[in-house]
């Protein structure tokens, strides 16, 4: 009993000798110094007591810093009957400007922390190996011309795991800017440290001469970084917001030289190419000749490429398609392409010369005007007789063709109306059957929309060959998912090739002595054959398997 009273008295004595715990120390520190302008760093503030989290006022930081997320943790440790308590704040800060800044003193319950001198350096000026994240950007040239395509490549270097983020385009006035191609994701070793590298390419096209300032691309997002100590409130790996920016750049833009003659085009290299039926030595009057002219320009914008409309002898008539423009990346070079396909029809026999095609352009490297040339071509056209009529369908095999009889026109109009009704019935049945079909497996191109087929049928009903060919290209472009020319469509099946040729011959072929076409009946038969070939191709088992060209930029 005496021992029990003695033990109680001992505990009371120890409690009386121990001082009441109160705040005696307030310390502040940063996780690194110096820091880069606009980059987040961590301010740690610790107090040796368990305090209310609202006692720390961070509003005094708003003058010189962007104040981000603030987190608080408390801990209590008992060692040798002594209780050690701690309250810790971690504040994310980003300096608003470079130079020498000061993190001010904080005060809680009359206890103050010391001020922290902080050096803020320009973004990108720190040694690269010391950074977890930084941006580098380069332009293809420091001196350019109005309308010249300037390549701006930005690389985001990451030595930490990226959770989320946004890479913003550079800001520039007096110029057009657009992203070219897709982002590239790779890795590089910089000063012995491996970085994940995300690369993006922009095209900048200055509109006005003078000095152009480019405010560099920026990144903002969240990354995972290793915590400085175990048991911290962020955990072993903490999520930290980060932002970085590429350095600003300046480009001198020159006006077009006064000595330049022609439509202004500036590029590193310009080439003219031609696609022509080389396997045919002689052509026939009324038979269409397909010719494709392609203009390729390195490091030029596709919209700056001029339209090409070559002059032809009066005996040759040209029926051009809609020009195609595109930009792609090949061998690390940006290439713009303009192509136009035309059907050339001769109205007389003889020897004709397709004149050379010239496109003037300015070489910015050599600073001189150059010319891309497509040499002249001589063709021999024979004939003078009316081309043979296309093979008629079986239901017209016993019909007699008499261009001078109006009754035949009436018969064909009635047959055409019947055919159109049958097409409508077939179309409705096809739609009902299509609704019951399973979805197309992943990886196969989608079938062309109904509106595309309906538009083609409507064009056929109107009987305008140019409109029909245009809707034909639109329909197959929807079906395949890529731009289709008549040459590409003709290559899909022999029936389509023959039907397109028959339609061109009927619409653009030779004339009779009276100056009329070879016959409205021939055109209607050709239209009927074309629609039949299209529907036959749609019903082929392999019609949905279209093999596109090899990638322009294979990996």
Secondary structure, DSSP 4 states (H G I P E B T S, - for coil): -HHHHHHHHHHHHHHHHSPPP----EEEEES-SSEETT-EEEEEEEESS---GGG---GGGTTTEEEEEEEEEEEEEEETTEEEEEEEEEEEEEESSSEEEEEPP-EETTEEPPPEEEEEE-TT-S-GGG-SEEEEEEES-SEEETTPEEEEEEEEEESSEEEEEEEEPPEESSEEEEE-S--EEEEEEETTEEEEEEEEEEEEEE-SSEEEEEEPPEEEEEEEEE-SSTT-TT-SEEEEEEEEEPPPEEEEEEPPPTT--SS--EESEEEEEEEE-TT-SEEETT--EEEEEEEEEET--GGGSPP------TTEEEEE---EEEEEEETTEEEEEEEEEEEEEESS-EEEEE--EEEEEEETTTTEEEEEEE--EEEEEE--SPPPPPPPPGGGTTPPP-TT-HHHHHHHHHHHHHHHHHHHHHHHHHHHHHHTSPPPPTTSPPPPPHHHHHHHHHHHHHT-HHHHHHHHHHHHHHHHTS---HHHHHTT-HHHHHHHHHHHHHHHSPPPTTS--S-HHHHHHHHHHHHHHHHHHHHSTTTT----PPPTT--
